[in-house]
Amino acid sequence: MNPCRTLYRAEQLPVFQNRMFATREAARGCVRGDLEIVQDEATGLIFNRAFDPELMVYDADYQNEQGHSPAFLDHLRSVAQRLACHLRGNTLIEVGCGKGYFLEHLQALGFDITGLDPAYEGSNPAVLREYFTPATGLRADGLILRHVLEHVKDPFTFLGQLRDANGGKGKIYIEVPCVEWIARHHAWFDLFYEHVNYFRLSDFARLFGTLYEAGHCFGGQYLYAVADLATLRQPVATAGDLFDLPPALMQDVARTAARLTAAQQAGRPGAAVWGGASKGVIFSLFMERAGAPLSMIVDINPAKQGKYIAASGMRVHGPAEALECLAPGTDLFVMNGNYLNEIQALTDHQFNCITLEHGHEHKDI
């Protein structure tokens, strides 16, 4: 293994943030693993050195559909427009299509697309429940890889396998979270086990000889790249590729926990979290460990409601149920600022919405 620089450590995190559990006991007893995020000094790539792929078995209890949010639907529409610029009229394969929501969105727009995902649960005949390999017998003009590459150990080898399965050619659209956004906004709750890789735009410039387009999207939280698969190459780091997370990153955990404790001592209603996905799972766990447990977690995804999130074992409430239970003026931690406006509208501005994405609290009072 190449020499690496350690950037961040965390112990005993749930290996799945989006796996839902039927009981609190099962959720608290979830499989856990450690984080040791490092940067490979030879390639410049950033990853979790402690990651064990054998722990990652996706099944029907894994729920990560974001299409219930108007803000996220706007993002998907912008992705479709970008694909139309580069791949309209071409055959497409979506690798790791999940529940098939985005694939069906593209089908409705007239794209000729096939999906591949061994954990797919639906009935769309355009989706095959398998991995994309040469044995699949499929090839396309373009591949779509949305929020898959951050989950795969050794992304260079994985991209090479996709290239070979597709006959050594084709365009590829890649979308992943942006680690520079995480660092800039002190988003410590965006560092978790399920994401083994953490990407920057410069990584894609080193991975591909030809980039047709690359940039940021979804409020800067995501990166995207449209590249020529045939030009995939082993990345080589330069002196300018060194990356570090902010030294004070975790001070925000203690500060937020102190705020929660002070509110409790002052007799204010217990704080709640809006977002029962990855960010909310990590946020809730770290607050519990800091001695400031939260009272409720809310999510608009019906598949999550009534079930329990990993590690903290909190039960997920739907918005209507939360509105009945939470007192006006309750602190409501909004785990993704992209959804702030729709959450404020949905809750009639009766809660104190707080986002934590800028190294300081934003409060809506």
C-alpha positions, 0 to 999 in steps of 0.5 A: 500500500502507498504511504498515506496521511491520516486526516480524520478518525472516528470509532464504532460508527454504523456501517449503514446510515440508511438501513432502517430497523423494525425495533429500537434494540435492533437499531442500537445493535447495528453492525459498526465499523471505524473510520480512518480517513486518509489521503494516498500520497501517490494518487492523491485519493482520499478514503477510509483505510479501515473500510471492510467491504464484507460488512456492506450487504445491501438489502430491502431495509436500505432506504435512501430515496430522496425523491420525496423532496421538491428541492431534490427533484429540482436537482434531478431535473438539472442532472437530466438537462446535463445528460441531455446536453451530452447523451441525448439520443444515445443508449444509456446504462445506469449502474447502481440505479437503486429504487429506479426513481431517476431511471424512470424520470429519464425514461419519461423524458425519452431516454433509452436507458437500462438500469442495473442494481442487484438490490432493486425491488421494483417491476420495471423491465428496464432494470436488471437485478445484477452487477454490470460486468462483461457477462451481462452482455450489455453495452451503451453509449453512456454510463450513469454513475450517481452516488455509487463511486463513494461506496466502492473500495478502490474506485480506479479499479472499479471504473476500469471494470466498468470500462471493460464491461462496456467494451473499452469506451463510452462516456460516463456521468459521475456524481459524488459528494464533495469533500471540499464542501464538507471541509469548508462548511465544517459538515462533520456529520457528512463523514461516515462509514458507508462512504469509503471515498471522498472526492474533489474535482481535481481527482477526476482531472487526474483519473481521466485524460478527457473531461467533457464537463465537471463542476459542482451541483446541489448547492455545492454539496455534490461534484459531477463529471462527464468523462471519456471512459477510454481515457481512464488512467491511474491518478498521480498526485502532485504537490498541490493535491494535498488536502486537510480537514479543518483542525477545529472541525469537531469543536462544533460537536461540543458547541452544539451539545452545549447548546442543547444541554443549556436549552434543556436546563432552561426548560425548553422543549427537547430539540428534534432533527429533520432528516433521518438519513446519513447526516441525521444518523451521525448527528444524532449519534454524536449528540448522544455520545456528548450527553445531549440526546435529541427528542425526535427525528423527522423524515418525509420518506414514508419508507423510513417512518415508524422505523428506527435509525441506526446506532441511536435507535431513534424512531422516525416520525412523519411530518404530520406526526411531528407537528402534533408532538412538537411544541411551537418554538422547538429547536429543529436541526435541519440536516441539509440546508438545501431543504430549509425553505421547504421544511419551514413552509411545511411546518408553518414557520412555527419551529426554530430551524437551525442549520449547521453547515457553515461552521456556525449556526444559522437560526430561523427565529 
